[in-house]
Amino acid sequence: MEVIGGGPTRSPAATDRDPDEHGRGRLIVASLASRWGTSRRRDRHGCIHWAQIAPD
């Protein structure tokens, strides 16, 4: 799975754990995915978030 976003490239951090603010999606993906990460887009506008979810 791959999603293109306009936000910064960074991993979930302690500051993302506020349930009323941004960052919840990355925490959910990190808990479900077997591998995941982010990379900067070639045009330098935003980033690509990707995840691999292994079958059970």
CHARMM-style PDB file with segment names, atoms N, HN, CA, C and O in Angstrom:
ATOM      1  N   MET     1       0.865  -1.149   0.000  1.00  0.00      PROA
ATOM      2  CA  MET     1       0.000   0.000   0.000  1.00  0.00      PROA
ATOM      3  C   MET     1       0.915   1.216   0.000  1.00  0.00      PROA
ATOM      4  O   MET     1       1.962   1.225   0.646  1.00  0.00      PROA
ATOM      5  N   GLU     2       0.499   2.241  -0.737  1.00  0.00      PROA
ATOM      6  HN  GLU     2      -0.352   2.233  -1.262  1.00  0.00      PROA
ATOM      7  CA  GLU     2       1.286   3.466  -0.810  1.00  0.00      PROA
ATOM      8  C   GLU     2       0.343   4.660  -0.860  1.00  0.00      PROA
ATOM      9  O   GLU     2      -0.651   4.648  -1.586  1.00  0.00      PROA
ATOM     10  N   VAL     3       0.661   5.687  -0.082  1.00  0.00      PROA
ATOM     11  HN  VAL     3       1.468   5.696   0.508  1.00  0.00      PROA
ATOM     12  CA  VAL     3      -0.161   6.893  -0.027  1.00  0.00      PROA
ATOM     13  C   VAL     3       0.754   8.098  -0.165  1.00  0.00      PROA
ATOM     14  O   VAL     3       1.791   8.176   0.495  1.00  0.00      PROA
ATOM     15  N   ILE     4       0.373   9.035  -1.019  1.00  0.00      PROA
ATOM     16  HN  ILE     4      -0.469   8.972  -1.555  1.00  0.00      PROA
ATOM     17  CA  ILE     4       1.148  10.260  -1.190  1.00  0.00      PROA
ATOM     18  C   ILE     4       0.515  11.342  -0.333  1.00  0.00      PROA
ATOM     19  O   ILE     4      -0.689  11.588  -0.412  1.00  0.00      PROA
ATOM     20  N   GLY     5       1.337  11.987   0.490  1.00  0.00      PROA
ATOM     21  HN  GLY     5       2.315  11.787   0.554  1.00  0.00      PROA
ATOM     22  CA  GLY     5       0.850  13.025   1.378  1.00  0.00      PROA
ATOM     23  C   GLY     5       1.625  14.312   1.216  1.00  0.00      PROA
ATOM     24  O   GLY     5       2.713  14.328   0.640  1.00  0.00      PROA
ATOM     25  N   GLY     6       1.065  15.377   1.720  1.00  0.00      PROA
ATOM     26  HN  GLY     6       0.181  15.364   2.188  1.00  0.00      PROA
ATOM     27  CA  GLY     6       1.719  16.669   1.627  1.00  0.00      PROA
ATOM     28  C   GLY     6       2.502  17.049   2.858  1.00  0.00      PROA
ATOM     29  O   GLY     6       3.106  18.120   2.909  1.00  0.00      PROA
ATOM     30  N   GLY     7       2.498  16.177   3.856  1.00  0.00      PROA
ATOM     31  HN  GLY     7       2.007  15.307   3.815  1.00  0.00      PROA
ATOM     32  CA  GLY     7       3.176  16.484   5.110  1.00  0.00      PROA
ATOM     33  C   GLY     7       4.647  16.128   5.075  1.00  0.00      PROA
ATOM     34  O   GLY     7       5.172  15.691   4.050  1.00  0.00      PROA
ATOM     35  N   PRO     8       5.303  16.318   6.199  1.00  0.00      PROA
ATOM     36  CA  PRO     8       6.728  16.032   6.300  1.00  0.00      PROA
ATOM     37  C   PRO     8       7.010  14.534   6.348  1.00  0.00      PROA
ATOM     38  O   PRO     8       6.120  13.739   6.650  1.00  0.00      PROA
ATOM     39  N   THR     9       8.245  14.155   6.051  1.00  0.00      PROA
ATOM     40  HN  THR     9       8.968  14.802   5.806  1.00  0.00      PROA
ATOM     41  CA  THR     9       8.645  12.756   6.178  1.00  0.00      PROA
ATOM     42  C   THR     9       9.216  12.552   7.569  1.00  0.00      PROA
ATOM     43  O   THR     9      10.308  13.028   7.882  1.00  0.00      PROA
ATOM     44  N   ARG    10       8.478  11.849   8.388  1.00  0.00      PROA
ATOM     45  HN  ARG    10       7.591  11.462   8.134  1.00  0.00      PROA
ATOM     46  CA  ARG    10       8.964  11.521   9.721  1.00  0.00      PROA
ATOM     47  C   ARG    10       8.190  10.338  10.251  1.00  0.00      PROA
ATOM     48  O   ARG    10       7.079  10.067   9.797  1.00  0.00      PROA
ATOM     49  N   SER    11       8.757   9.637  11.197  1.00  0.00      PROA
ATOM     50  HN  SER    11       9.660   9.858  11.566  1.00  0.00      PROA
ATOM     51  CA  SER    11       8.090   8.491  11.794  1.00  0.00      PROA
ATOM     52  C   SER    11       7.273   8.908  12.996  1.00  0.00      PROA
ATOM     53  O   SER    11       7.427  10.020  13.501  1.00  0.00      PROA
ATOM     54  N   PRO    12       6.404   8.023  13.460  1.00  0.00      PROA
ATOM     55  CA  PRO    12       5.631   8.356  14.647  1.00  0.00      PROA
ATOM     56  C   PRO    12       6.550   8.672  15.816  1.00  0.00      PROA
ATOM     57  O   PRO    12       7.553   7.994  16.036  1.00  0.00      PROA
ATOM     58  N   ALA    13       6.205   9.678  16.537  1.00  0.00      PROA
ATOM     59  HN  ALA    13       5.390  10.229  16.358  1.00  0.00      PROA
ATOM     60  CA  ALA    13       6.999  10.082  17.700  1.00  0.00      PROA
ATOM     61  C   ALA    13       6.072  10.254  18.889  1.00  0.00      PROA
ATOM     62  O   ALA    13       4.852  10.188  18.742  1.00  0.00      PROA
ATOM     63  N   ALA    14       6.629  10.468  20.034  1.00  0.00      PROA
ATOM     64  HN  ALA    14       7.620  10.522  20.153  1.00  0.00      PROA
ATOM     65  CA  ALA    14       5.821  10.650  21.245  1.00  0.00      PROA
ATOM     66  C   ALA    14       4.868  11.819  21.095  1.00  0.00      PROA
ATOM     67  O   ALA    14       3.781  11.801  21.672  1.00  0.00      PROA
ATOM     68  N   THR    15       5.251  12.845  20.328  1.00  0.00      PROA
ATOM     69  HN  THR    15       6.135  12.859  19.859  1.00  0.00      PROA
ATOM     70  CA  THR    15       4.377  14.006  20.148  1.00  0.00      PROA
ATOM     71  C   THR    15       3.163  13.684  19.298  1.00  0.00      PROA
ATOM     72  O   THR    15       2.179  14.423  19.326  1.00  0.00      PROA
ATOM     73  N   ASP    16       3.212  12.576  18.530  1.00  0.00      PROA
ATOM     74  HN  ASP    16       4.012  11.975  18.508  1.00  0.00      PROA
ATOM     75  CA  ASP    16       2.085  12.170  17.687  1.00  0.00      PROA
ATOM     76  C   ASP    16       1.031  11.387  18.464  1.00  0.00      PROA
ATOM     77  O   ASP    16       0.007  11.017  17.888  1.00  0.00      PROA
ATOM     78  N   ARG    17       1.241  11.130  19.713  1.00  0.00      PROA
ATOM     79  HN  ARG    17       2.073  11.431  20.180  1.00  0.00      PROA
ATOM     80  CA  ARG    17       0.343  10.259  20.472  1.00  0.00      PROA
ATOM     81  C   ARG    17      -0.867  10.966  21.062  1.00  0.00      PROA
ATOM     82  O   ARG    17      -1.686  10.317  21.714  1.00  0.00      PROA
ATOM     83  N   ASP    18      -1.008  12.249  20.863  1.00  0.00      PROA
ATOM     84  HN  ASP    18      -0.343  12.776  20.334  1.00  0.00      PROA
ATOM     85  CA  ASP    18      -2.187  12.970  21.337  1.00  0.00      PROA
ATOM     86  C   ASP    18      -3.374  12.545  20.476  1.00  0.00      PROA
ATOM     87  O   ASP    18      -3.367  12.811  19.274  1.00  0.00      PROA
ATOM     88  N   PRO    19      -4.396  11.894  21.044  1.00  0.00      PROA
ATOM     89  CA  PRO    19      -5.498  11.367  20.246  1.00  0.00      PROA
ATOM     90  C   PRO    19      -6.349  12.436  19.556  1.00  0.00      PROA
ATOM     91  O   PRO    19      -7.137  12.111  18.667  1.00  0.00      PROA
ATOM     92  N   ASP    20      -6.206  13.685  19.942  1.00  0.00      PROA
ATOM     93  HN  ASP    20      -5.567  13.949  20.664  1.00  0.00      PROA
ATOM     94  CA  ASP    20      -7.007  14.739  19.331  1.00  0.00      PROA
ATOM     95  C   ASP    20      -6.257  15.472  18.215  1.00  0.00      PROA
ATOM     96  O   ASP    20      -6.797  16.408  17.625  1.00  0.00      PROA
ATOM     97  N   GLU    21      -5.040  15.065  17.925  1.00  0.00      PROA
ATOM     98  HN  GLU    21      -4.601  14.305  18.405  1.00  0.00      PROA
ATOM     99  CA  GLU    21      -4.230  15.765  16.928  1.00  0.00      PROA
ATOM    100  C   GLU    21      -3.775  14.821  15.826  1.00  0.00      PROA
ATOM    101  O   GLU    21      -4.233  13.680  15.753  1.00  0.00      PROA
ATOM    102  N   HSD    22      -2.887  15.287  14.977  1.00  0.00      PROA
ATOM    103  HN  HSD    22      -2.515  16.213  15.036  1.00  0.00      PROA
ATOM    104  CA  HSD    22      -2.382  14.529  13.834  1.00  0.00      PROA
ATOM    105  C   HSD    22      -1.480  13.378  14.268  1.00  0.00      PROA
ATOM    106  O   HSD    22      -0.991  13.351  15.398  1.00  0.00      PROA
ATOM    107  N   GLY    23      -1.263  12.416  13.347  1.00  0.00      PROA
ATOM    108  HN  GLY    23      -1.661  12.438  12.430  1.00  0.00      PROA
ATOM    109  CA  GLY    23      -0.326  11.330  13.597  1.00  0.00      PROA
ATOM    110  C   GLY    23      -0.950   9.998  13.934  1.00  0.00      PROA
ATOM    111  O   GLY    23      -0.239   8.997  14.016  1.00  0.00      PROA
ATOM    112  N   ARG    24      -2.251   9.951  14.131  1.00  0.00      PROA
ATOM    113  HN  ARG    24      -2.829  10.765  14.063  1.00  0.00      PROA
ATOM    114  CA  ARG    24      -2.888   8.682  14.499  1.00  0.00      PROA
ATOM    115  C   ARG    24      -2.758   7.647  13.394  1.00  0.00      PROA
ATOM    116  O   ARG    24      -2.573   6.463  13.678  1.00  0.00      PROA
ATOM    117  N   GLY    25      -2.852   8.068  12.152  1.00  0.00      PROA
ATOM    118  HN  GLY    25      -3.003   9.029  11.921  1.00  0.00      PROA
ATOM    119  CA  GLY    25      -2.770   7.130  11.027  1.00  0.00      PROA
ATOM    120  C   GLY    25      -1.454   6.379  10.990  1.00  0.00      PROA
ATOM    121  O   GLY    25      -1.428   5.171  10.752  1.00  0.00      PROA
ATOM    122  N   ARG    26      -0.371   7.085  11.222  1.00  0.00      PROA
ATOM    123  HN  ARG    26      -0.392   8.066  11.415  1.00  0.00      PROA
ATOM    124  CA  ARG    26       0.942   6.431  11.228  1.00  0.00      PROA
ATOM    125  C   ARG    26       1.052   5.426  12.360  1.00  0.00      PROA
ATOM    126  O   ARG    26       1.650   4.365  12.183  1.00  0.00      PROA
ATOM    127  N   LEU    27       0.493   5.734  13.505  1.00  0.00      PROA
ATOM    128  HN  LEU    27       0.007   6.596  13.648  1.00  0.00      PROA
ATOM    129  CA  LEU    27       0.530   4.794  14.630  1.00  0.00      PROA
ATOM    130  C   LEU    27      -0.279   3.538  14.335  1.00  0.00      PROA
ATOM    131  O   LEU    27       0.125   2.437  14.709  1.00  0.00      PROA
ATOM    132  N   ILE    28      -1.410   3.694  13.671  1.00  0.00      PROA
ATOM    133  HN  ILE    28      -1.738   4.588  13.366  1.00  0.00      PROA
ATOM    134  CA  ILE    28      -2.237   2.542  13.298  1.00  0.00      PROA
ATOM    135  C   ILE    28      -1.497   1.676  12.289  1.00  0.00      PROA
ATOM    136  O   ILE    28      -1.437   0.455  12.439  1.00  0.00      PROA
ATOM    137  N   VAL    29      -0.937   2.300  11.267  1.00  0.00      PROA
ATOM    138  HN  VAL    29      -0.986   3.292  11.144  1.00  0.00      PROA
ATOM    139  CA  VAL    29      -0.192   1.558  10.249  1.00  0.00      PROA
ATOM    140  C   VAL    29       0.992   0.833  10.882  1.00  0.00      PROA
ATOM    141  O   VAL    29       1.228  -0.335  10.574  1.00  0.00      PROA
ATOM    142  N   ALA    30       1.730   1.491  11.749  1.00  0.00      PROA
ATOM    143  HN  ALA    30       1.538   2.440  11.999  1.00  0.00      PROA
ATOM    144  CA  ALA    30       2.894   0.876  12.394  1.00  0.00      PROA
ATOM    145  C   ALA    30       2.491  -0.355  13.202  1.00  0.00      PROA
ATOM    146  O   ALA    30       3.256  -1.316  13.281  1.00  0.00      PROA
ATOM    147  N   SER    31       1.313  -0.340  13.796  1.00  0.00      PROA
ATOM    148  HN  SER    31       0.691   0.441  13.732  1.00  0.00      PROA
ATOM    149  CA  SER    31       0.888  -1.480  14.604  1.00  0.00      PROA
ATOM    150  C   SER    31       0.368  -2.640  13.750  1.00  0.00      PROA
ATOM    151  O   SER    31       0.390  -3.783  14.207  1.00  0.00      PROA
ATOM    152  N   LEU    32      -0.101  -2.380  12.523  1.00  0.00      PROA
ATOM    153  HN  LEU    32      -0.120  -1.452  12.152  1.00  0.00      PROA
ATOM    154  CA  LEU    32      -0.671  -3.420  11.662  1.00  0.00      PROA
ATOM    155  C   LEU    32       0.294  -3.957  10.609  1.00  0.00      PROA
ATOM    156  O   LEU    32       0.171  -5.111  10.198  1.00  0.00      PROA
ATOM    157  N   ALA    33       1.230  -3.162  10.175  1.00  0.00      PROA
ATOM    158  HN  ALA    33       1.330  -2.225  10.508  1.00  0.00      PROA
ATOM    159  CA  ALA    33       2.086  -3.525   9.051  1.00  0.00      PROA
ATOM    160  C   ALA    33       3.277  -4.370   9.475  1.00  0.00      PROA
ATOM    161  O   ALA    33       3.793  -4.235  10.584  1.00  0.00      PROA
ATOM    162  N   SER    34       3.701  -5.241   8.572  1.00  0.00      PROA
ATOM    163  HN  SER    34       3.282  -5.350   7.671  1.00  0.00      PROA
ATOM    164  CA  SER    34       4.916  -6.011   8.814  1.00  0.00      PROA
ATOM    165  C   SER    34       6.149  -5.157   8.502  1.00  0.00      PROA
ATOM    166  O   SER    34       7.195  -5.334   9.126  1.00  0.00      PROA
ATOM    167  N   ARG    35       6.033  -4.247   7.556  1.00  0.00      PROA
ATOM    168  HN  ARG    35       5.183  -4.103   7.050  1.00  0.00      PROA
ATOM    169  CA  ARG    35       7.083  -3.274   7.223  1.00  0.00      PROA
ATOM    170  C   ARG    35       6.396  -1.990   6.805  1.00  0.00      PROA
ATOM    171  O   ARG    35       5.317  -2.029   6.214  1.00  0.00      PROA
ATOM    172  N   TRP    36       7.008  -0.848   7.104  1.00  0.00      PROA
ATOM    173  HN  TRP    36       7.885  -0.817   7.584  1.00  0.00      PROA
ATOM    174  CA  TRP    36       6.439   0.427   6.689  1.00  0.00      PROA
ATOM    175  C   TRP    36       7.520   1.491   6.737  1.00  0.00      PROA
ATOM    176  O   TRP    36       8.566   1.306   7.358  1.00  0.00      PROA
ATOM    177  N   GLY    37       7.250   2.621   6.066  1.00  0.00      PROA
ATOM    178  HN  GLY    37       6.400   2.772   5.562  1.00  0.00      PROA
ATOM    179  CA  GLY    37       8.208   3.716   6.093  1.00  0.00      PROA
ATOM    180  C   GLY    37       7.700   4.916   5.317  1.00  0.00      PROA
ATOM    181  O   GLY    37       6.570   4.927   4.828  1.00  0.00      PROA
ATOM    182  N   THR    38       8.538   5.913   5.212  1.00  0.00      PROA
ATOM    183  HN  THR    38       9.456   5.904   5.609  1.00  0.00      PROA
ATOM    184  CA  THR    38       8.216   7.112   4.454  1.00  0.00      PROA
ATOM    185  C   THR    38       9.433   7.506   3.627  1.00  0.00      PROA
ATOM    186  O   THR    38      10.567   7.195   3.991  1.00  0.00      PROA
ATOM    187  N   SER    39       9.195   8.182   2.529  1.00  0.00      PROA
ATOM    188  HN  SER    39       8.274   8.434   2.233  1.00  0.00      PROA
ATOM    189  CA  SER    39      10.282   8.714   1.715  1.00  0.00      PROA
ATOM    190  C   SER    39       9.822  10.026   1.091  1.00  0.00      PROA
ATOM    191  O   SER    39       8.630  10.250   0.883  1.00  0.00      PROA
ATOM    192  N   ARG    40      10.770  10.868   0.805  1.00  0.00      PROA
ATOM    193  HN  ARG    40      11.739  10.687   0.974  1.00  0.00      PROA
ATOM    194  CA  ARG    40      10.474  12.160   0.207  1.00  0.00      PROA
ATOM    195  C   ARG    40      10.150  11.977  -1.280  1.00  0.00      PROA
ATOM    196  O   ARG    40      10.794  11.182  -1.965  1.00  0.00      PROA
ATOM    197  N   ARG    41       9.156  12.713  -1.771  1.00  0.00      PROA
ATOM    198  HN  ARG    41       8.633  13.359  -1.215  1.00  0.00      PROA
ATOM    199  CA  ARG    41       8.801  12.658  -3.189  1.00  0.00      PROA
ATOM    200  C   ARG    41       9.907  13.275  -4.029  1.00  0.00      PROA
ATOM    201  O   ARG    41      10.633  14.155  -3.565  1.00  0.00      PROA
ATOM    202  N   ARG    42      10.031  12.816  -5.251  1.00  0.00      PROA
ATOM    203  HN  ARG    42       9.442  12.101  -5.628  1.00  0.00      PROA
ATOM    204  CA  ARG    42      11.070  13.338  -6.149  1.00  0.00      PROA
ATOM    205  C   ARG    42      10.942  14.831  -6.387  1.00  0.00      PROA
ATOM    206  O   ARG    42      11.945  15.528  -6.533  1.00  0.00      PROA
ATOM    207  N   ASP    43       9.704  15.328  -6.428  1.00  0.00      PROA
ATOM    208  HN  ASP    43       8.889  14.761  -6.309  1.00  0.00      PROA
ATOM    209  CA  ASP    43       9.501  16.758  -6.669  1.00  0.00      PROA
ATOM    210  C   ASP    43       9.641  17.585  -5.392  1.00  0.00      PROA
ATOM    211  O   ASP    43       9.456  18.802  -5.410  1.00  0.00      PROA
ATOM    212  N   ARG    44       9.975  16.909  -4.268  1.00  0.00      PROA
ATOM    213  HN  ARG    44      10.126  15.920  -4.253  1.00  0.00      PROA
ATOM    214  CA  ARG    44      10.221  17.561  -2.970  1.00  0.00      PROA
ATOM    215  C   ARG    44       8.978  18.170  -2.333  1.00  0.00      PROA
ATOM    216  O   ARG    44       9.098  18.911  -1.357  1.00  0.00      PROA
ATOM    217  N   HSD    45       7.782  17.881  -2.856  1.00  0.00      PROA
ATOM    218  HN  HSD    45       7.684  17.279  -3.648  1.00  0.00      PROA
ATOM    219  CA  HSD    45       6.536  18.395  -2.275  1.00  0.00      PROA
ATOM    220  C   HSD    45       5.823  17.261  -1.558  1.00  0.00      PROA
ATOM    221  O   HSD    45       5.108  16.478  -2.183  1.00  0.00      PROA
ATOM    222  N   GLY    46       6.015  17.170  -0.257  1.00  0.00      PROA
ATOM    223  HN  GLY    46       6.596  17.806   0.251  1.00  0.00      PROA
ATOM    224  CA  GLY    46       5.364  16.129   0.519  1.00  0.00      PROA
ATOM    225  C   GLY    46       6.169  14.846   0.555  1.00  0.00      PROA
ATOM    226  O   GLY    46       7.382  14.854   0.347  1.00  0.00      PROA
ATOM    227  N   CYS    47       5.482  13.739   0.822  1.00  0.00      PROA
ATOM    228  HN  CYS    47       4.496  13.733   0.990  1.00  0.00      PROA
ATOM    229  CA  CYS    47       6.173  12.468   0.980  1.00  0.00      PROA
ATOM    230  C   CYS    47       5.277  11.309   0.574  1.00  0.00      PROA
ATOM    231  O   CYS    47       4.080  11.465   0.331  1.00  0.00      PROA
ATOM    232  N   ILE    48       5.899  10.150   0.510  1.00  0.00      PROA
ATOM    233  HN  ILE    48       6.871  10.023   0.707  1.00  0.00      PROA
ATOM    234  CA  ILE    48       5.200   8.903   0.209  1.00  0.00      PROA
ATOM    235  C   ILE    48       5.254   8.037   1.455  1.00  0.00      PROA
ATOM    236  O   ILE    48       6.334   7.758   1.976  1.00  0.00      PROA
ATOM    237  N   HSD    49       4.104   7.615   1.928  1.00  0.00      PROA
ATOM    238  HN  HSD    49       3.227   7.842   1.505  1.00  0.00      PROA
ATOM    239  CA  HSD    49       4.011   6.692   3.058  1.00  0.00      PROA
ATOM    240  C   HSD    49       3.685   5.326   2.456  1.00  0.00      PROA
ATOM    241  O   HSD    49       2.770   5.211   1.641  1.00  0.00      PROA
ATOM    242  N   TRP    50       4.416   4.307   2.845  1.00  0.00      PROA
ATOM    243  HN  TRP    50       5.160   4.400   3.507  1.00  0.00      PROA
ATOM    244  CA  TRP    50       4.173   2.973   2.308  1.00  0.00      PROA
ATOM    245  C   TRP    50       4.106   1.950   3.443  1.00  0.00      PROA
ATOM    246  O   TRP    50       4.666   2.155   4.519  1.00  0.00      PROA
ATOM    247  N   ALA    51       3.411   0.851   3.177  1.00  0.00      PROA
ATOM    248  HN  ALA    51       2.955   0.684   2.302  1.00  0.00      PROA
ATOM    249  CA  ALA    51       3.299  -0.214   4.173  1.00  0.00      PROA
ATOM    250  C   ALA    51       3.094  -1.553   3.472  1.00  0.00      PROA
ATOM    251  O   ALA    51       2.458  -1.634   2.421  1.00  0.00      PROA
ATOM    252  N   GLN    52       3.645  -2.591   4.077  1.00  0.00      PROA
ATOM    253  HN  GLN    52       4.161  -2.525   4.930  1.00  0.00      PROA
ATOM    254  CA  GLN    52       3.409  -3.957   3.633  1.00  0.00      PROA
ATOM    255  C   GLN    52       2.724  -4.674   4.774  1.00  0.00      PROA
ATOM    256  O   GLN    52       3.208  -4.663   5.906  1.00  0.00      PROA
ATOM    257  N   ILE    53       1.590  -5.300   4.475  1.00  0.00      PROA
ATOM    258  HN  ILE    53       1.197  -5.309   3.556  1.00  0.00      PROA
ATOM    259  CA  ILE    53       0.848  -6.030   5.488  1.00  0.00      PROA
ATOM    260  C   ILE    53       0.877  -7.505   5.100  1.00  0.00      PROA
ATOM    261  O   ILE    53       0.338  -7.900   4.066  1.00  0.00      PROA
ATOM    262  N   ALA    54       1.515  -8.310   5.945  1.00  0.00      PROA
ATOM    263  HN  ALA    54       1.953  -7.990   6.784  1.00  0.00      PROA
ATOM    264  CA  ALA    54       1.655  -9.738   5.662  1.00  0.00      PROA
ATOM    265  C   ALA    54       0.349 -10.462   5.956  1.00  0.00      PROA
ATOM    266  O   ALA    54      -0.375 -10.103   6.884  1.00  0.00      PROA
ATOM    267  N   PRO    55       0.054 -11.490   5.155  1.00  0.00      PROA
ATOM    268  CA  PRO    55      -1.153 -12.282   5.439  1.00  0.00      PROA
ATOM    269  C   PRO    55      -0.980 -13.052   6.744  1.00  0.00      PROA
ATOM    270  O   PRO    55       0.140 -13.353   7.156  1.00  0.00      PROA
ATOM    271  N   ASP    56      -2.083 -13.360   7.378  1.00  0.00      PROA
ATOM    272  HN  ASP    56      -2.993 -13.116   7.044  1.00  0.00      PROA
ATOM    273  CA  ASP    56      -2.034 -14.120   8.630  1.00  0.00      PROA
ATOM    274  C   ASP    56      -1.671 -15.551   8.395  1.00  0.00      PROA
ATOM    275  OT1 ASP    56      -1.586 -16.330   9.345  1.00  0.00      PROA
TER     276      ASP     56
END
